[in-house]
Amino acid sequence: MSRSCQVLELPRSMWYNHNKKDDTKVIIALSRLAKELPTRGFEVYYKRLRHEDHKWNRKGVLRVYRAMNLKLRRKHKKRLPERVKNPLEVQNQFNEV
């Protein structure tokens, strides 16, 4: 085997079969959840899948989630411009504004 790979100038890793994971069930479940809850993130989707008694690995579900480009952008707080601090004015009489 290694000799034949050397003759053909192929790496030995190409000789072995690599299993391709069938993620169709995970893709269907994630796309259904994305339609139901479009503003939620991965954690909510994964918890819902676990409550539905799916025994999928968290890493595998996360890999499919990222491959489907469902990851949401984080929303940051908007920075307000810094206000100008003026000293307080002292009143001369009562009820004066």
N, C-alpha and C positions, 0 to 999 in steps of 0.2 A: 504494500500500500504506500509506504513512504517513498519507495523507489519510483513507483509509477507517478506519484505526485511531483517528484523531482524532475522526472523526464518531461512531464507536461508543464512544469514550472507553475504549479498551483500550490497554494498553502494547504497543509494537511487538514485544517479545520473545515475546508470545503467538502471533504470526503464524507463527513458525518452528517446525519440528518439533524436539523434543528427544528424543534417543535414550535409550531406557530400556535399561539393561544387563540382560542375561539372566544371572542368577547362580544358576540352578537347579543346575548341575553343582557349583559351589563349595559351595552349601548342602548338597547330598547328601554330598559328600566330608567337609565339616566335621562334619556330624551323625554320620557313620559313625565318624570319629575321636573324637568326643566320647563315643560309646558305648563304644569300645574303651579309651580312656584318659581317664577322667573327671577325674582329678586333675591332668592336665597343662595347660599354658598354650598361648598362641598360638605361641610360638617352636617348640615341639615339633611342633605340628600343621603349621606351615608347612614345617618341615624334612622332615617325613614326606611332605607333598604334593610337594615338590621331588624327593625320592627316588623317588616314583612317576611321575616325568617329566611332571608337570603344569607348564605354563609360565605360570601365573597370576601377575599382579603382586602384590607384597607388600602394597601399599596397598589394592588391591581386595579381597584376601583378608581383611585386617584390618578393612575397612569391613563386610564381610559377617559376620565374627566378632563384631564389636561389635553389629551389628543383631540377631544371633541371641541376644544376652545370654549368651554363653558366657564372658565375662570373669570370671576368678576373683578373689576378694577376697584381698589380700595378708595373710599371716599374720605378725603382729608378735610379737616376743619378749614374754613375760609378765614384767612387772616384779615382782621380789620385794620385800617390805617391807624397809626398811633395818634391819639387826640392831643390837642394843645392844652396844656394845663395852665389855667389862669388862676391867680390868687382870688380868694373870695372877697367880695366887697362888703364893707361893714355898713349896717343901716344907721341912718341918722335919727329916725323916729320910729314909733311903733307902727305896725301894719304897712310898712313901706317895702315895696318889692323892687 
